[in-house]
Amino acid sequence: MTDITVIDSGSIVLLQPNTDEARAWIEENIGPDNGYQPYYPTVTCERSYFMDVLFGMQESGLSLETEGRTFILEPA
C-alpha cells in the first residue's frame, strides 16, 4: 500500500494518507489548523506549495501514488 495518494484537482491538490505513518507525518508537519483543511487528515494543498510538501514527505520515507502509479521525487 502506498502511504499517500495524490489527487490533482487543478489549482488544489489533495494528499490522502493511506497509512498510520502518513497520518502521523501530516499531524506533525501540517496539522488540522494549517490553512483551510475541510477533509483532514486528507490535506488540501495549494499548487504553489505542493512540491515542497511532497519533497518533505519523500525525505521522511513516505511513498506517493497518483493515478495508480507509484512515483519517486528527486530534488533538482
PDB file of N, H, CA, C and O in Angstrom:
ATOM      1  N   MET A   1       0.850  -1.175   0.000  1.00  0.00           N
ATOM      2  CA  MET A   1       0.000   0.000   0.000  1.00  0.00           C
ATOM      3  C   MET A   1       0.896   1.239   0.000  1.00  0.00           C
ATOM      4  O   MET A   1       1.891   1.302   0.722  1.00  0.00           O
ATOM      5  N   THR A   2       0.535   2.197  -0.800  1.00  0.00           N
ATOM      6  H   THR A   2      -0.273   2.146  -1.386  1.00  0.00           H
ATOM      7  CA  THR A   2       1.235   3.468  -0.873  1.00  0.00           C
ATOM      8  C   THR A   2       0.820   4.344   0.306  1.00  0.00           C
ATOM      9  O   THR A   2      -0.342   4.335   0.713  1.00  0.00           O
ATOM     10  N   ASP A   3       1.772   5.101   0.851  1.00  0.00           N
ATOM     11  H   ASP A   3       2.715   5.109   0.520  1.00  0.00           H
ATOM     12  CA  ASP A   3       1.489   5.935   2.014  1.00  0.00           C
ATOM     13  C   ASP A   3       0.536   7.081   1.706  1.00  0.00           C
ATOM     14  O   ASP A   3      -0.379   7.358   2.481  1.00  0.00           O
ATOM     15  N   ILE A   4       0.752   7.754   0.559  1.00  0.00           N
ATOM     16  H   ILE A   4       1.495   7.528  -0.071  1.00  0.00           H
ATOM     17  CA  ILE A   4      -0.022   8.944   0.202  1.00  0.00           C
ATOM     18  C   ILE A   4      -0.581   8.791  -1.202  1.00  0.00           C
ATOM     19  O   ILE A   4       0.146   8.402  -2.116  1.00  0.00           O
ATOM     20  N   THR A   5      -1.859   9.089  -1.388  1.00  0.00           N
ATOM     21  H   THR A   5      -2.450   9.405  -0.645  1.00  0.00           H
ATOM     22  CA  THR A   5      -2.447   9.176  -2.722  1.00  0.00           C
ATOM     23  C   THR A   5      -2.612  10.647  -3.051  1.00  0.00           C
ATOM     24  O   THR A   5      -3.203  11.408  -2.286  1.00  0.00           O
ATOM     25  N   VAL A   6      -2.073  11.043  -4.221  1.00  0.00           N
ATOM     26  H   VAL A   6      -1.593  10.425  -4.843  1.00  0.00           H
ATOM     27  CA  VAL A   6      -2.149  12.424  -4.688  1.00  0.00           C
ATOM     28  C   VAL A   6      -3.349  12.546  -5.614  1.00  0.00           C
ATOM     29  O   VAL A   6      -3.454  11.810  -6.595  1.00  0.00           O
ATOM     30  N   ILE A   7      -4.251  13.465  -5.313  1.00  0.00           N
ATOM     31  H   ILE A   7      -4.167  14.063  -4.516  1.00  0.00           H
ATOM     32  CA  ILE A   7      -5.437  13.713  -6.122  1.00  0.00           C
ATOM     33  C   ILE A   7      -5.326  15.136  -6.661  1.00  0.00           C
ATOM     34  O   ILE A   7      -5.520  16.106  -5.929  1.00  0.00           O
ATOM     35  N   ASP A   8      -5.011  15.245  -7.947  1.00  0.00           N
ATOM     36  H   ASP A   8      -4.853  14.457  -8.541  1.00  0.00           H
ATOM     37  CA  ASP A   8      -4.799  16.547  -8.575  1.00  0.00           C
ATOM     38  C   ASP A   8      -6.134  17.114  -9.027  1.00  0.00           C
ATOM     39  O   ASP A   8      -6.802  16.548  -9.892  1.00  0.00           O
ATOM     40  N   SER A   9      -6.516  18.240  -8.430  1.00  0.00           N
ATOM     41  H   SER A   9      -5.973  18.699  -7.727  1.00  0.00           H
ATOM     42  CA  SER A   9      -7.789  18.874  -8.758  1.00  0.00           C
ATOM     43  C   SER A   9      -7.590  20.241  -9.406  1.00  0.00           C
ATOM     44  O   SER A   9      -8.456  21.111  -9.312  1.00  0.00           O
ATOM     45  N   GLY A  10      -6.458  20.424 -10.055  1.00  0.00           N
ATOM     46  H   GLY A  10      -5.754  19.717 -10.130  1.00  0.00           H
ATOM     47  CA  GLY A  10      -6.189  21.700 -10.712  1.00  0.00           C
ATOM     48  C   GLY A  10      -5.383  22.612  -9.821  1.00  0.00           C
ATOM     49  O   GLY A  10      -4.213  22.335  -9.555  1.00  0.00           O
ATOM     50  N   SER A  11      -5.984  23.705  -9.346  1.00  0.00           N
ATOM     51  H   SER A  11      -6.934  23.930  -9.562  1.00  0.00           H
ATOM     52  CA  SER A  11      -5.247  24.653  -8.509  1.00  0.00           C
ATOM     53  C   SER A  11      -5.066  24.135  -7.082  1.00  0.00           C
ATOM     54  O   SER A  11      -4.234  24.649  -6.334  1.00  0.00           O
ATOM     55  N   ILE A  12      -5.838  23.126  -6.708  1.00  0.00           N
ATOM     56  H   ILE A  12      -6.514  22.708  -7.316  1.00  0.00           H
ATOM     57  CA  ILE A  12      -5.736  22.493  -5.397  1.00  0.00           C
ATOM     58  C   ILE A  12      -5.366  21.031  -5.596  1.00  0.00           C
ATOM     59  O   ILE A  12      -5.874  20.361  -6.495  1.00  0.00           O
ATOM     60  N   VAL A  13      -4.469  20.550  -4.734  1.00  0.00           N
ATOM     61  H   VAL A  13      -4.057  21.095  -4.004  1.00  0.00           H
ATOM     62  CA  VAL A  13      -4.065  19.153  -4.750  1.00  0.00           C
ATOM     63  C   VAL A  13      -4.439  18.563  -3.398  1.00  0.00           C
ATOM     64  O   VAL A  13      -4.176  19.167  -2.358  1.00  0.00           O
ATOM     65  N   LEU A  14      -5.053  17.383  -3.413  1.00  0.00           N
ATOM     66  H   LEU A  14      -5.267  16.892  -4.258  1.00  0.00           H
ATOM     67  CA  LEU A  14      -5.381  16.691  -2.170  1.00  0.00           C
ATOM     68  C   LEU A  14      -4.341  15.603  -1.927  1.00  0.00           C
ATOM     69  O   LEU A  14      -3.962  14.877  -2.846  1.00  0.00           O
ATOM     70  N   LEU A  15      -3.887  15.498  -0.692  1.00  0.00           N
ATOM     71  H   LEU A  15      -4.195  16.088   0.054  1.00  0.00           H
ATOM     72  CA  LEU A  15      -2.929  14.480  -0.284  1.00  0.00           C
ATOM     73  C   LEU A  15      -3.627  13.585   0.723  1.00  0.00           C
ATOM     74  O   LEU A  15      -3.823  13.965   1.878  1.00  0.00           O
ATOM     75  N   GLN A  16      -3.998  12.400   0.280  1.00  0.00           N
ATOM     76  H   GLN A  16      -3.839  12.091  -0.658  1.00  0.00           H
ATOM     77  CA  GLN A  16      -4.785  11.483   1.105  1.00  0.00           C
ATOM     78  C   GLN A  16      -3.871  10.464   1.768  1.00  0.00           C
ATOM     79  O   GLN A  16      -3.227   9.682   1.069  1.00  0.00           O
ATOM     80  N   PRO A  17      -3.793  10.449   3.112  1.00  0.00           N
ATOM     81  CA  PRO A  17      -2.956   9.466   3.790  1.00  0.00           C
ATOM     82  C   PRO A  17      -3.622   8.097   3.792  1.00  0.00           C
ATOM     83  O   PRO A  17      -4.821   7.973   4.039  1.00  0.00           O
ATOM     84  N   ASN A  18      -2.816   7.065   3.510  1.00  0.00           N
ATOM     85  H   ASN A  18      -1.842   7.166   3.309  1.00  0.00           H
ATOM     86  CA  ASN A  18      -3.337   5.695   3.472  1.00  0.00           C
ATOM     87  C   ASN A  18      -2.767   4.817   4.573  1.00  0.00           C
ATOM     88  O   ASN A  18      -3.223   3.689   4.757  1.00  0.00           O
ATOM     89  N   THR A  19      -1.773   5.317   5.311  1.00  0.00           N
ATOM     90  H   THR A  19      -1.403   6.233   5.161  1.00  0.00           H
ATOM     91  CA  THR A  19      -1.129   4.527   6.361  1.00  0.00           C
ATOM     92  C   THR A  19      -1.032   5.342   7.642  1.00  0.00           C
ATOM     93  O   THR A  19      -1.184   6.563   7.629  1.00  0.00           O
ATOM     94  N   ASP A  20      -0.780   4.655   8.741  1.00  0.00           N
ATOM     95  H   ASP A  20      -0.657   3.663   8.751  1.00  0.00           H
ATOM     96  CA  ASP A  20      -0.593   5.341  10.021  1.00  0.00           C
ATOM     97  C   ASP A  20       0.626   6.256   9.966  1.00  0.00           C
ATOM     98  O   ASP A  20       0.613   7.337  10.556  1.00  0.00           O
ATOM     99  N   GLU A  21       1.685   5.836   9.263  1.00  0.00           N
ATOM    100  H   GLU A  21       1.696   4.958   8.784  1.00  0.00           H
ATOM    101  CA  GLU A  21       2.896   6.651   9.130  1.00  0.00           C
ATOM    102  C   GLU A  21       2.579   7.967   8.420  1.00  0.00           C
ATOM    103  O   GLU A  21       3.058   9.025   8.828  1.00  0.00           O
ATOM    104  N   ALA A  22       1.781   7.903   7.370  1.00  0.00           N
ATOM    105  H   ALA A  22       1.392   7.044   7.039  1.00  0.00           H
ATOM    106  CA  ALA A  22       1.413   9.105   6.624  1.00  0.00           C
ATOM    107  C   ALA A  22       0.552  10.032   7.475  1.00  0.00           C
ATOM    108  O   ALA A  22       0.749  11.247   7.455  1.00  0.00           O
ATOM    109  N   ARG A  23      -0.397   9.477   8.219  1.00  0.00           N
ATOM    110  H   ARG A  23      -0.557   8.490   8.235  1.00  0.00           H
ATOM    111  CA  ARG A  23      -1.236  10.293   9.092  1.00  0.00           C
ATOM    112  C   ARG A  23      -0.395  10.963  10.181  1.00  0.00           C
ATOM    113  O   ARG A  23      -0.631  12.122  10.523  1.00  0.00           O
ATOM    114  N   ALA A  24       0.577  10.240  10.722  1.00  0.00           N
ATOM    115  H   ALA A  24       0.768   9.299  10.444  1.00  0.00           H
ATOM    116  CA  ALA A  24       1.458  10.812  11.747  1.00  0.00           C
ATOM    117  C   ALA A  24       2.309  11.938  11.160  1.00  0.00           C
ATOM    118  O   ALA A  24       2.513  12.960  11.814  1.00  0.00           O
ATOM    119  N   TRP A  25       2.811  11.761   9.926  1.00  0.00           N
ATOM    120  H   TRP A  25       2.645  10.930   9.395  1.00  0.00           H
ATOM    121  CA  TRP A  25       3.609  12.796   9.274  1.00  0.00           C
ATOM    122  C   TRP A  25       2.768  14.053   9.061  1.00  0.00           C
ATOM    123  O   TRP A  25       3.225  15.167   9.316  1.00  0.00           O
ATOM    124  N   ILE A  26       1.556  13.867   8.599  1.00  0.00           N
ATOM    125  H   ILE A  26       1.184  12.963   8.391  1.00  0.00           H
ATOM    126  CA  ILE A  26       0.662  15.004   8.369  1.00  0.00           C
ATOM    127  C   ILE A  26       0.352  15.711   9.683  1.00  0.00           C
ATOM    128  O   ILE A  26       0.361  16.941   9.732  1.00  0.00           O
ATOM    129  N   GLU A  27       0.081  14.973  10.732  1.00  0.00           N
ATOM    130  H   GLU A  27       0.073  13.973  10.692  1.00  0.00           H
ATOM    131  CA  GLU A  27      -0.213  15.570  12.037  1.00  0.00           C
ATOM    132  C   GLU A  27       0.977  16.388  12.533  1.00  0.00           C
ATOM    133  O   GLU A  27       0.799  17.494  13.043  1.00  0.00           O
ATOM    134  N   GLU A  28       2.178  15.856  12.386  1.00  0.00           N
ATOM    135  H   GLU A  28       2.323  14.958  11.972  1.00  0.00           H
ATOM    136  CA  GLU A  28       3.379  16.518  12.884  1.00  0.00           C
ATOM    137  C   GLU A  28       3.804  17.714  12.029  1.00  0.00           C
ATOM    138  O   GLU A  28       4.266  18.720  12.566  1.00  0.00           O
ATOM    139  N   ASN A  29       3.655  17.616  10.714  1.00  0.00           N
ATOM    140  H   ASN A  29       3.279  16.799  10.278  1.00  0.00           H
ATOM    141  CA  ASN A  29       4.205  18.627   9.813  1.00  0.00           C
ATOM    142  C   ASN A  29       3.192  19.610   9.238  1.00  0.00           C
ATOM    143  O   ASN A  29       3.572  20.686   8.777  1.00  0.00           O
ATOM    144  N   ILE A  30       1.923  19.259   9.258  1.00  0.00           N
ATOM    145  H   ILE A  30       1.615  18.384   9.632  1.00  0.00           H
ATOM    146  CA  ILE A  30       0.896  20.146   8.694  1.00  0.00           C
ATOM    147  C   ILE A  30      -0.161  20.465   9.741  1.00  0.00           C
ATOM    148  O   ILE A  30      -0.351  21.632  10.084  1.00  0.00           O
ATOM    149  N   GLY A  31      -0.837  19.473  10.245  1.00  0.00           N
ATOM    150  H   GLY A  31      -0.682  18.525   9.966  1.00  0.00           H
ATOM    151  CA  GLY A  31      -1.841  19.682  11.286  1.00  0.00           C
ATOM    152  C   GLY A  31      -3.178  20.164  10.737  1.00  0.00           C
ATOM    153  O   GLY A  31      -3.252  20.644   9.606  1.00  0.00           O
ATOM    154  N   PRO A  32      -4.230  20.037  11.535  1.00  0.00           N
ATOM    155  CA  PRO A  32      -5.575  20.393  11.084  1.00  0.00           C
ATOM    156  C   PRO A  32      -5.830  21.892  11.009  1.00  0.00           C
ATOM    157  O   PRO A  32      -6.786  22.322  10.365  1.00  0.00           O
ATOM    158  N   ASP A  33      -4.989  22.694  11.657  1.00  0.00           N
ATOM    159  H   ASP A  33      -4.212  22.345  12.181  1.00  0.00           H
ATOM    160  CA  ASP A  33      -5.217  24.136  11.707  1.00  0.00           C
ATOM    161  C   ASP A  33      -4.329  24.917  10.743  1.00  0.00           C
ATOM    162  O   ASP A  33      -4.254  26.143  10.832  1.00  0.00           O
ATOM    163  N   ASN A  34      -3.664  24.233   9.836  1.00  0.00           N
ATOM    164  H   ASN A  34      -3.725  23.238   9.764  1.00  0.00           H
ATOM    165  CA  ASN A  34      -2.767  24.883   8.880  1.00  0.00           C
ATOM    166  C   ASN A  34      -3.540  25.207   7.613  1.00  0.00           C
ATOM    167  O   ASN A  34      -3.631  24.384   6.701  1.00  0.00           O
ATOM    168  N   GLY A  35      -4.085  26.389   7.563  1.00  0.00           N
ATOM    169  H   GLY A  35      -4.011  27.058   8.304  1.00  0.00           H
ATOM    170  CA  GLY A  35      -4.890  26.778   6.407  1.00  0.00           C
ATOM    171  C   GLY A  35      -6.268  26.135   6.461  1.00  0.00           C
ATOM    172  O   GLY A  35      -6.723  25.695   7.517  1.00  0.00           O
ATOM    173  N   TYR A  36      -6.907  26.088   5.336  1.00  0.00           N
ATOM    174  H   TYR A  36      -6.538  26.445   4.478  1.00  0.00           H
ATOM    175  CA  TYR A  36      -8.254  25.530   5.214  1.00  0.00           C
ATOM    176  C   TYR A  36      -8.145  24.022   4.980  1.00  0.00           C
ATOM    177  O   TYR A  36      -7.713  23.596   3.909  1.00  0.00           O
ATOM    178  N   GLN A  37      -8.528  23.222   5.957  1.00  0.00           N
ATOM    179  H   GLN A  37      -8.879  23.569   6.827  1.00  0.00           H
ATOM    180  CA  GLN A  37      -8.395  21.764   5.882  1.00  0.00           C
ATOM    181  C   GLN A  37      -9.745  21.081   6.146  1.00  0.00           C
ATOM    182  O   GLN A  37      -9.917  20.451   7.189  1.00  0.00           O
ATOM    183  N   PRO A  38     -10.699  21.198   5.219  1.00  0.00           N
ATOM    184  CA  PRO A  38     -12.032  20.641   5.460  1.00  0.00           C
ATOM    185  C   PRO A  38     -12.091  19.118   5.409  1.00  0.00           C
ATOM    186  O   PRO A  38     -13.058  18.532   5.896  1.00  0.00           O
ATOM    187  N   TYR A  39     -11.083  18.461   4.834  1.00  0.00           N
ATOM    188  H   TYR A  39     -10.298  18.937   4.439  1.00  0.00           H
ATOM    189  CA  TYR A  39     -11.110  16.997   4.669  1.00  0.00           C
ATOM    190  C   TYR A  39     -10.084  16.310   5.548  1.00  0.00           C
ATOM    191  O   TYR A  39      -9.813  15.124   5.359  1.00  0.00           O
ATOM    192  N   TYR A  40      -9.504  17.024   6.506  1.00  0.00           N
ATOM    193  H   TYR A  40      -9.724  17.988   6.659  1.00  0.00           H
ATOM    194  CA  TYR A  40      -8.441  16.495   7.348  1.00  0.00           C
ATOM    195  C   TYR A  40      -8.799  15.122   7.893  1.00  0.00           C
ATOM    196  O   TYR A  40      -9.919  14.948   8.372  1.00  0.00           O
ATOM    197  N   PRO A  41      -7.901  14.130   7.845  1.00  0.00           N
ATOM    198  CA  PRO A  41      -6.475  14.232   7.605  1.00  0.00           C
ATOM    199  C   PRO A  41      -6.050  14.267   6.130  1.00  0.00           C
ATOM    200  O   PRO A  41      -4.855  14.356   5.848  1.00  0.00           O
ATOM    201  N   THR A  42      -6.982  14.200   5.194  1.00  0.00           N
ATOM    202  H   THR A  42      -7.953  14.128   5.422  1.00  0.00           H
ATOM    203  CA  THR A  42      -6.599  14.468   3.803  1.00  0.00           C
ATOM    204  C   THR A  42      -6.275  15.955   3.723  1.00  0.00           C
ATOM    205  O   THR A  42      -7.071  16.796   4.142  1.00  0.00           O
ATOM    206  N   VAL A  43      -5.099  16.273   3.183  1.00  0.00           N
ATOM    207  H   VAL A  43      -4.453  15.590   2.843  1.00  0.00           H
ATOM    208  CA  VAL A  43      -4.609  17.649   3.168  1.00  0.00           C
ATOM    209  C   VAL A  43      -5.013  18.338   1.870  1.00  0.00           C
ATOM    210  O   VAL A  43      -4.823  17.804   0.778  1.00  0.00           O
ATOM    211  N   THR A  44      -5.570  19.526   2.012  1.00  0.00           N
ATOM    212  H   THR A  44      -5.725  19.961   2.899  1.00  0.00           H
ATOM    213  CA  THR A  44      -5.839  20.409   0.885  1.00  0.00           C
ATOM    214  C   THR A  44      -4.611  21.300   0.734  1.00  0.00           C
ATOM    215  O   THR A  44      -4.260  22.045   1.648  1.00  0.00           O
ATOM    216  N   CYS A  45      -3.961  21.218  -0.427  1.00  0.00           N
ATOM    217  H   CYS A  45      -4.247  20.612  -1.170  1.00  0.00           H
ATOM    218  CA  CYS A  45      -2.694  21.917  -0.624  1.00  0.00           C
ATOM    219  C   CYS A  45      -2.759  22.784  -1.879  1.00  0.00           C
ATOM    220  O   CYS A  45      -3.132  22.303  -2.950  1.00  0.00           O
ATOM    221  N   GLU A  46      -2.398  24.054  -1.749  1.00  0.00           N
ATOM    222  H   GLU A  46      -2.095  24.445  -0.879  1.00  0.00           H
ATOM    223  CA  GLU A  46      -2.315  24.907  -2.923  1.00  0.00           C
ATOM    224  C   GLU A  46      -1.169  24.409  -3.808  1.00  0.00           C
ATOM    225  O   GLU A  46      -0.139  23.956  -3.310  1.00  0.00           O
ATOM    226  N   ARG A  47      -1.363  24.497  -5.114  1.00  0.00           N
ATOM    227  H   ARG A  47      -2.201  24.865  -5.518  1.00  0.00           H
ATOM    228  CA  ARG A  47      -0.359  24.002  -6.059  1.00  0.00           C
ATOM    229  C   ARG A  47       1.016  24.625  -5.813  1.00  0.00           C
ATOM    230  O   ARG A  47       2.031  23.956  -6.009  1.00  0.00           O
ATOM    231  N   SER A  48       1.071  25.884  -5.390  1.00  0.00           N
ATOM    232  H   SER A  48       0.247  26.427  -5.231  1.00  0.00           H
ATOM    233  CA  SER A  48       2.363  26.549  -5.198  1.00  0.00           C
ATOM    234  C   SER A  48       3.188  25.926  -4.064  1.00  0.00           C
ATOM    235  O   SER A  48       4.406  26.098  -4.029  1.00  0.00           O
ATOM    236  N   TYR A  49       2.545  25.209  -3.142  1.00  0.00           N
ATOM    237  H   TYR A  49       1.556  25.069  -3.171  1.00  0.00           H
ATOM    238  CA  TYR A  49       3.255  24.542  -2.042  1.00  0.00           C
ATOM    239  C   TYR A  49       3.404  23.041  -2.250  1.00  0.00           C
ATOM    240  O   TYR A  49       4.083  22.372  -1.471  1.00  0.00           O
ATOM    241  N   PHE A  50       2.792  22.521  -3.265  1.00  0.00           N
ATOM    242  H   PHE A  50       2.240  23.064  -3.897  1.00  0.00           H
ATOM    243  CA  PHE A  50       2.682  21.075  -3.495  1.00  0.00           C
ATOM    244  C   PHE A  50       4.038  20.364  -3.525  1.00  0.00           C
ATOM    245  O   PHE A  50       4.226  19.377  -2.814  1.00  0.00           O
ATOM    246  N   MET A  51       4.980  20.845  -4.330  1.00  0.00           N
ATOM    247  H   MET A  51       4.827  21.647  -4.907  1.00  0.00           H
ATOM    248  CA  MET A  51       6.253  20.139  -4.474  1.00  0.00           C
ATOM    249  C   MET A  51       7.053  20.170  -3.176  1.00  0.00           C
ATOM    250  O   MET A  51       7.697  19.177  -2.840  1.00  0.00           O
ATOM    251  N   ASP A  52       7.034  21.272  -2.441  1.00  0.00           N
ATOM    252  H   ASP A  52       6.510  22.080  -2.714  1.00  0.00           H
ATOM    253  CA  ASP A  52       7.749  21.333  -1.173  1.00  0.00           C
ATOM    254  C   ASP A  52       7.202  20.304  -0.184  1.00  0.00           C
ATOM    255  O   ASP A  52       7.967  19.633   0.509  1.00  0.00           O
ATOM    256  N   VAL A  53       5.887  20.186  -0.125  1.00  0.00           N
ATOM    257  H   VAL A  53       5.266  20.732  -0.688  1.00  0.00           H
ATOM    258  CA  VAL A  53       5.268  19.207   0.775  1.00  0.00           C
ATOM    259  C   VAL A  53       5.644  17.792   0.340  1.00  0.00           C
ATOM    260  O   VAL A  53       5.985  16.960   1.182  1.00  0.00           O
ATOM    261  N   LEU A  54       5.587  17.508  -0.961  1.00  0.00           N
ATOM    262  H   LEU A  54       5.310  18.184  -1.644  1.00  0.00           H
ATOM    263  CA  LEU A  54       5.930  16.169  -1.438  1.00  0.00           C
ATOM    264  C   LEU A  54       7.387  15.834  -1.180  1.00  0.00           C
ATOM    265  O   LEU A  54       7.694  14.704  -0.803  1.00  0.00           O
ATOM    266  N   PHE A  55       8.297  16.786  -1.373  1.00  0.00           N
ATOM    267  H   PHE A  55       8.048  17.705  -1.680  1.00  0.00           H
ATOM    268  CA  PHE A  55       9.711  16.531  -1.077  1.00  0.00           C
ATOM    269  C   PHE A  55       9.900  16.227   0.402  1.00  0.00           C
ATOM    270  O   PHE A  55      10.687  15.348   0.756  1.00  0.00           O
ATOM    271  N   GLY A  56       9.189  16.942   1.272  1.00  0.00           N
ATOM    272  H   GLY A  56       8.550  17.655   0.985  1.00  0.00           H
ATOM    273  CA  GLY A  56       9.270  16.668   2.702  1.00  0.00           C
ATOM    274  C   GLY A  56       8.771  15.273   3.043  1.00  0.00           C
ATOM    275  O   GLY A  56       9.360  14.580   3.873  1.00  0.00           O
ATOM    276  N   MET A  57       7.689  14.866   2.403  1.00  0.00           N
ATOM    277  H   MET A  57       7.210  15.428   1.728  1.00  0.00           H
ATOM    278  CA  MET A  57       7.166  13.516   2.629  1.00  0.00           C
ATOM    279  C   MET A  57       8.158  12.466   2.153  1.00  0.00           C
ATOM    280  O   MET A  57       8.387  11.463   2.829  1.00  0.00           O
ATOM    281  N   GLN A  58       8.739  12.703   0.996  1.00  0.00           N
ATOM    282  H   GLN A  58       8.553  13.518   0.447  1.00  0.00           H
ATOM    283  CA  GLN A  58       9.692  11.730   0.460  1.00  0.00           C
ATOM    284  C   GLN A  58      10.934  11.636   1.340  1.00  0.00           C
ATOM    285  O   GLN A  58      11.439  10.541   1.587  1.00  0.00           O
ATOM    286  N   GLU A  59      11.431  12.786   1.818  1.00  0.00           N
ATOM    287  H   GLU A  59      11.020  13.676   1.618  1.00  0.00           H
ATOM    288  CA  GLU A  59      12.604  12.770   2.696  1.00  0.00           C
ATOM    289  C   GLU A  59      12.340  11.970   3.966  1.00  0.00           C
ATOM    290  O   GLU A  59      13.271  11.448   4.579  1.00  0.00           O
ATOM    291  N   SER A  60      11.090  11.874   4.356  1.00  0.00           N
ATOM    292  H   SER A  60      10.334  12.298   3.858  1.00  0.00           H
ATOM    293  CA  SER A  60      10.712  11.091   5.529  1.00  0.00           C
ATOM    294  C   SER A  60      10.446   9.633   5.183  1.00  0.00           C
ATOM    295  O   SER A  60      10.094   8.842   6.058  1.00  0.00           O
ATOM    296  N   GLY A  61      10.610   9.270   3.917  1.00  0.00           N
ATOM    297  H   GLY A  61      10.896   9.912   3.206  1.00  0.00           H
ATOM    298  CA  GLY A  61      10.467   7.872   3.508  1.00  0.00           C
ATOM    299  C   GLY A  61       9.073   7.453   3.107  1.00  0.00           C
ATOM    300  O   GLY A  61       8.817   6.258   2.956  1.00  0.00           O
ATOM    301  N   LEU A  62       8.160   8.396   2.927  1.00  0.00           N
ATOM    302  H   LEU A  62       8.368   9.366   3.050  1.00  0.00           H
ATOM    303  CA  LEU A  62       6.803   8.038   2.521  1.00  0.00           C
ATOM    304  C   LEU A  62       6.747   7.816   1.012  1.00  0.00           C
ATOM    305  O   LEU A  62       7.425   8.511   0.256  1.00  0.00           O
ATOM    306  N   SER A  63       5.947   6.857   0.575  1.00  0.00           N
ATOM    307  H   SER A  63       5.395   6.293   1.189  1.00  0.00           H
ATOM    308  CA  SER A  63       5.754   6.607  -0.855  1.00  0.00           C
ATOM    309  C   SER A  63       4.499   7.324  -1.318  1.00  0.00           C
ATOM    310  O   SER A  63       3.551   7.501  -0.554  1.00  0.00           O
ATOM    311  N   LEU A  64       4.505   7.738  -2.593  1.00  0.00           N
ATOM    312  H   LEU A  64       5.275   7.594  -3.214  1.00  0.00           H
ATOM    313  CA  LEU A  64       3.422   8.542  -3.153  1.00  0.00           C
ATOM    314  C   LEU A  64       2.860   7.862  -4.378  1.00  0.00           C
ATOM    315  O   LEU A  64       3.584   7.195  -5.117  1.00  0.00           O
ATOM    316  N   GLU A  65       1.560   8.032  -4.596  1.00  0.00           N
ATOM    317  H   GLU A  65       0.971   8.574  -3.996  1.00  0.00           H
ATOM    318  CA  GLU A  65       0.892   7.434  -5.750  1.00  0.00           C
ATOM    319  C   GLU A  65      -0.087   8.436  -6.349  1.00  0.00           C
ATOM    320  O   GLU A  65      -0.782   9.157  -5.633  1.00  0.00           O
ATOM    321  N   THR A  66      -0.125   8.464  -7.669  1.00  0.00           N
ATOM    322  H   THR A  66       0.440   7.879  -8.250  1.00  0.00           H
ATOM    323  CA  THR A  66      -1.123   9.263  -8.366  1.00  0.00           C
ATOM    324  C   THR A  66      -1.583   8.486  -9.583  1.00  0.00           C
ATOM    325  O   THR A  66      -0.770   7.881 -10.283  1.00  0.00           O
ATOM    326  N   GLU A  67      -2.864   8.500  -9.836  1.00  0.00           N
ATOM    327  H   GLU A  67      -3.524   8.992  -9.268  1.00  0.00           H
ATOM    328  CA  GLU A  67      -3.446   7.792 -10.975  1.00  0.00           C
ATOM    329  C   GLU A  67      -2.976   6.340 -11.058  1.00  0.00           C
ATOM    330  O   GLU A  67      -2.736   5.814 -12.145  1.00  0.00           O
ATOM    331  N   GLY A  68      -2.848   5.704  -9.899  1.00  0.00           N
ATOM    332  H   GLY A  68      -3.043   6.130  -9.016  1.00  0.00           H
ATOM    333  CA  GLY A  68      -2.489   4.293  -9.868  1.00  0.00           C
ATOM    334  C   GLY A  68      -1.017   3.998 -10.049  1.00  0.00           C
ATOM    335  O   GLY A  68      -0.628   2.831 -10.085  1.00  0.00           O
ATOM    336  N   ARG A  69      -0.168   5.044 -10.167  1.00  0.00           N
ATOM    337  H   ARG A  69      -0.484   5.993 -10.138  1.00  0.00           H
ATOM    338  CA  ARG A  69       1.263   4.830 -10.360  1.00  0.00           C
ATOM    339  C   ARG A  69       2.028   5.355  -9.158  1.00  0.00           C
ATOM    340  O   ARG A  69       1.804   6.485  -8.724  1.00  0.00           O
ATOM    341  N   THR A  70       2.922   4.552  -8.620  1.00  0.00           N
ATOM    342  H   THR A  70       3.105   3.634  -8.972  1.00  0.00           H
ATOM    343  CA  THR A  70       3.783   4.986  -7.544  1.00  0.00           C
ATOM    344  C   THR A  70       4.951   5.732  -8.163  1.00  0.00           C
ATOM    345  O   THR A  70       5.479   5.303  -9.189  1.00  0.00           O
ATOM    346  N   PHE A  71       5.369   6.846  -7.558  1.00  0.00           N
ATOM    347  H   PHE A  71       4.940   7.194  -6.724  1.00  0.00           H
ATOM    348  CA  PHE A  71       6.492   7.579  -8.121  1.00  0.00           C
ATOM    349  C   PHE A  71       7.424   8.073  -7.035  1.00  0.00           C
ATOM    350  O   PHE A  71       7.046   8.197  -5.871  1.00  0.00           O
ATOM    351  N   ILE A  72       8.664   8.356  -7.448  1.00  0.00           N
ATOM    352  H   ILE A  72       8.972   8.255  -8.394  1.00  0.00           H
ATOM    353  CA  ILE A  72       9.694   8.848  -6.551  1.00  0.00           C
ATOM    354  C   ILE A  72      10.100  10.230  -7.037  1.00  0.00           C
ATOM    355  O   ILE A  72      10.350  10.424  -8.226  1.00  0.00           O
ATOM    356  N   LEU A  73      10.167  11.181  -6.130  1.00  0.00           N
ATOM    357  H   LEU A  73       9.964  11.023  -5.164  1.00  0.00           H
ATOM    358  CA  LEU A  73      10.588  12.530  -6.473  1.00  0.00           C
ATOM    359  C   LEU A  73      12.086  12.644  -6.234  1.00  0.00           C
ATOM    360  O   LEU A  73      12.611  12.122  -5.251  1.00  0.00           O
ATOM    361  N   GLU A  74      12.763  13.328  -7.141  1.00  0.00           N
ATOM    362  H   GLU A  74      12.336  13.751  -7.940  1.00  0.00           H
ATOM    363  CA  GLU A  74      14.183  13.588  -6.968  1.00  0.00           C
ATOM    364  C   GLU A  74      14.402  15.084  -7.038  1.00  0.00           C
ATOM    365  O   GLU A  74      14.127  15.701  -8.067  1.00  0.00           O
ATOM    366  N   PRO A  75      14.898  15.688  -5.945  1.00  0.00           N
ATOM    367  CA  PRO A  75      15.127  17.135  -5.962  1.00  0.00           C
ATOM    368  C   PRO A  75      16.107  17.519  -7.064  1.00  0.00           C
ATOM    369  O   PRO A  75      17.001  16.747  -7.411  1.00  0.00           O
ATOM    370  N   ALA A  76      15.930  18.716  -7.607  1.00  0.00           N
ATOM    371  H   ALA A  76      15.204  19.344  -7.325  1.00  0.00           H
ATOM    372  CA  ALA A  76      16.810  19.198  -8.684  1.00  0.00           C
ATOM    373  C   ALA A  76      18.174  19.509  -8.146  1.00  0.00           C
ATOM    374  O   ALA A  76      19.054  19.927  -8.899  1.00  0.00           O
TER     375      ALA A  76
END
